[in-house]
Amino acid sequence: MPERQIIDSDVVVLGAGAAGMMAALAAAEATDSRERSVCCVSKMPPATPNCTTRAYGDITWALSEHEDELVRQIHETGGWLGELDAIRGLARRVPTVLDRLRLLGVELDEPRPAAEGMPGVIRWSYRGRDSGQSVLDRIRDRALERGVRFFCDHMATQLLVSRNGVIDGVATVSLKARRPTIFRAGMVILATGGGACLYARTDNPDGTTGDGFALAYGAGAELVDLELISFGYPSQRVRDILERGEEMREELLGLGHAHYFLGGVAIDPSNHQSPQVGGLYAAGEVSGGLFGAGRLGGSALADCLAGALEVGGQADRRDDRTDHAGVDDRIDGACAQIERLLRGTADPAPVLQRIREIAWRGIGPVKTGTSITRALEELDALTPRLADLGGASREDIRHAVEAQNLHTLARLVALASLEREETRGNYWRVDHPEPDNASQLRKIVIRRGKSGPEVASRPLELPDDIAPSQPRIGAGCFNYIAPG
Ligand SMILES: Cc1cc2nc3c(=O)[nH]c(=O)nc-3n(C[C@H](O)[C@H](O)[C@H](O)COP(=O)(O)OP(=O)(O)OC[C@H]3O[C@@H](n4cnc5c(N)ncnc54)[C@H](O)[C@@H]3O)c2cc1C
């Protein structure tokens, strides 16, 4: 087994999409000195598609006099399950994001009205679909000038956390060199994107496997709204199918795709830090709770970039609870796990495929308490097959870790979905087809307990002037239409 590699740095950013790239640049600028090093780590080879490079490039925004309208639209689209203060913060910060993109030389198309019935809400695009790579290239060039070090083909497998709950760094497997690479750092920024590849049908690129959710869960951080996922559907077809009623489930399962994870790592909206793990931050799709049960089109990239600027800007601060006692033991443990992985021989591809089919049928767009429970049983039956996954190629190693992460994620999504007995926004429980404002205006949160996941919920307080009615959802998402 090749020697492990240890790299010391101040800040490690996991992910090289919009959130990761911008966080790395902002962190380098905040520290503004080459002594404080920033590393940006990604599991994929350079220029491989991620959600940012697949995006249409739409960014929704409002002039300050229409900011309240934008906030209202985002909040209503999320079925009032979003975090109102965080939504207000996002609406305020989008102009800074657009200024930043312009300064980086990104060309923005002429703004256009976002949609009918949204006075003053405007949508900008950075030159449409597949132009995301050139945006990332511009951010990367500037980050390189600032001394950011980039590590491709390095896949994070475990966050290293001290006994008093403070980050020590992150363990990765170098997919090319087939060896453990450990980044020791007091600040880790998760920017690993969403997890829509949990599902057999998705528009997300390969590798969008929710690794950050599994990493955060393993580290003891709280996850929020994991049951809330956007599914894309042709809404007229859905309407026709629901009107006919029969064979509805099978027909719907033959259409549509998973698009966006609304839930994710719980963060303190004022600084994007995990309240449970000091020094662990999250930005972009991996962070959760902001939008609630649906997302207004063009608000994800805004959130990625605004969040990244916010997080990176704090790179000069430190958690004063730092206690690195025992860090060497933790590193040994993480390396042993990676070495086991590198010795694995079982092909991960069929296991990955099986998890994704279970998820689509059981905890996807059309679910019931029975389908969720069955999915949990099927996932439990797969557990023994996770032990020896691996193989000779770098894809085999990546897929082996992804299969383990998707298995964890599927179980967490299932547990959260069992808890939410209603239909709201993008979230549909066929056996509970109505929204339940009396008992379900709450956040469902999950943490790792002593003997497995612990599910809890937190009520949401709404201001007096907001009275939730029948929730609706935004354009481009699965429009829930009550049967009959
Ligand atoms: C088809 C499509 C169109 C869209 N259009 C729009 C739009 O027009 N407007 C809008 O606002 N939103 C849009 N979205 C949503 C938006 O693109 C995403 O939410 C956003 O790009 C996510 O960015 P991110 O930086 O969080 O993650 P990503 O861009 O997905 O990047 C994740 C990064 O993390 C890395 N990574 C993951 N796991 C690991 C690991 N274990 N170790 C190391 N690295 C890891 C990956 O390699 C990658 O570099 C669209 C999404 C899709 C799929």
The ligand as a Tripos MOL2 file, in Angstrom:
@<TRIPOS>MOLECULE
LIG
   53    58     1     0     0
SMALL
NO_CHARGES

@<TRIPOS>ATOM
      1 C1        -29.7490   20.7050  -15.6580 C.3       1 LIG1
      2 C2        -29.6510   21.7120  -14.5280 C.ar      1 LIG1
      3 C3        -29.9110   23.0600  -14.7730 C.ar      1 LIG1
      4 C4        -29.8570   23.9920  -13.7240 C.ar      1 LIG1
      5 N1        -30.0650   25.3210  -14.0030 N.ar      1 LIG1
      6 C5        -30.0030   26.2300  -12.9930 C.ar      1 LIG1
      7 C6        -30.1760   27.6330  -13.2570 C.ar      1 LIG1
      8 O1        -30.3160   28.0640  -14.4000 O.2       1 LIG1
      9 N2        -30.1620   28.4880  -12.1990 N.ar      1 LIG1
     10 C7        -29.9780   28.0690  -10.9090 C.ar      1 LIG1
     11 O2        -29.9910   28.8830  -10.0010 O.2       1 LIG1
     12 N3        -29.7630   26.7430  -10.6450 N.ar      1 LIG1
     13 C8        -29.7650   25.8240  -11.6410 C.ar      1 LIG1
     14 N4        -29.5450   24.5000  -11.3600 N.ar      1 LIG1
     15 C9        -29.1330   24.1200   -9.9950 C.3       1 LIG1
     16 C10       -27.6760   24.5240   -9.7780 C.3       1 LIG1
     17 O3        -26.9620   24.3260  -10.9720 O.3       1 LIG1
     18 C11       -26.9840   23.7340   -8.6640 C.3       1 LIG1
     19 O4        -27.7730   23.7390   -7.5120 O.3       1 LIG1
     20 C12       -25.6120   24.3280   -8.3590 C.3       1 LIG1
     21 O5        -24.8320   24.4320   -9.5270 O.3       1 LIG1
     22 C13       -24.8670   23.4860   -7.3210 C.3       1 LIG1
     23 O6        -23.5550   24.0080   -7.2030 O.3       1 LIG1
     24 P1        -22.5800   23.4190   -6.0890 P.3       1 LIG1
     25 O7        -21.3090   24.1890   -6.1920 O.co2     1 LIG1
     26 O8        -23.2770   23.3850   -4.7870 O.co2     1 LIG1
     27 O9        -22.3550   21.8960   -6.5330 O.3       1 LIG1
     28 P2        -21.7710   21.2860   -7.9160 P.3       1 LIG1
     29 O10       -21.7150   22.2870   -9.0090 O.co2     1 LIG1
     30 O11       -22.5650   20.0470   -8.1840 O.co2     1 LIG1
     31 O12       -20.2700   20.8800   -7.5390 O.3       1 LIG1
     32 C14       -20.0180   19.8710   -6.5820 C.3       1 LIG1
     33 C15       -18.5140   19.6460   -6.5200 C.3       1 LIG1
     34 O13       -18.2070   18.8050   -5.4010 O.3       1 LIG1
     35 C16       -17.2850   17.8010   -5.8020 C.3       1 LIG1
     36 N5        -17.4560   16.6590   -4.8680 N.ar      1 LIG1
     37 C17       -18.5890   15.9850   -4.5820 C.ar      1 LIG1
     38 N6        -18.3360   15.0150   -3.6790 N.ar      1 LIG1
     39 C18       -17.0250   15.0930   -3.3710 C.ar      1 LIG1
     40 C19       -16.1560   14.3640   -2.5010 C.ar      1 LIG1
     41 N7        -16.5830   13.3090   -1.7880 N.pl3     1 LIG1
     42 N8        -14.8450   14.7280   -2.4390 N.ar      1 LIG1
     43 C20       -14.3680   15.7640   -3.1890 C.ar      1 LIG1
     44 N9        -15.1430   16.4700   -4.0410 N.ar      1 LIG1
     45 C21       -16.4490   16.1430   -4.1210 C.ar      1 LIG1
     46 C22       -17.6750   17.5100   -7.2440 C.3       1 LIG1
     47 O14       -16.6290   16.8750   -7.9330 O.3       1 LIG1
     48 C23       -17.9330   18.9370   -7.7410 C.3       1 LIG1
     49 O15       -16.7140   19.5530   -8.0610 O.3       1 LIG1
     50 C24       -29.5640   23.5550  -12.3990 C.ar      1 LIG1
     51 C25       -29.2750   22.2050  -12.1550 C.ar      1 LIG1
     52 C26       -29.3090   21.2940  -13.2080 C.ar      1 LIG1
     53 C27       -28.9750   19.8560  -12.9060 C.3       1 LIG1
@<TRIPOS>BOND
     1     1     2 1
     2     2     3 ar
     3     2    52 ar
     4     3     4 ar
     5     4     5 ar
     6     4    50 ar
     7     5     6 ar
     8     6     7 ar
     9     6    13 1
    10     7     8 2
    11     7     9 ar
    12     9    10 ar
    13    10    11 2
    14    10    12 ar
    15    12    13 ar
    16    13    14 ar
    17    14    15 1
    18    14    50 ar
    19    15    16 1
    20    16    17 1
    21    16    18 1
    22    18    19 1
    23    18    20 1
    24    20    21 1
    25    20    22 1
    26    22    23 1
    27    23    24 1
    28    24    25 2
    29    24    26 1
    30    24    27 1
    31    27    28 1
    32    28    29 2
    33    28    30 1
    34    28    31 1
    35    31    32 1
    36    32    33 1
    37    33    34 1
    38    33    48 1
    39    34    35 1
    40    35    36 1
    41    35    46 1
    42    36    37 ar
    43    36    45 ar
    44    37    38 ar
    45    38    39 ar
    46    39    40 ar
    47    39    45 ar
    48    40    41 1
    49    40    42 ar
    50    42    43 ar
    51    43    44 ar
    52    44    45 ar
    53    46    47 1
    54    46    48 1
    55    48    49 1
    56    50    51 ar
    57    51    52 ar
    58    52    53 1
@<TRIPOS>SUBSTRUCTURE
     1 LIG1         1 GROUP 0 **** ****
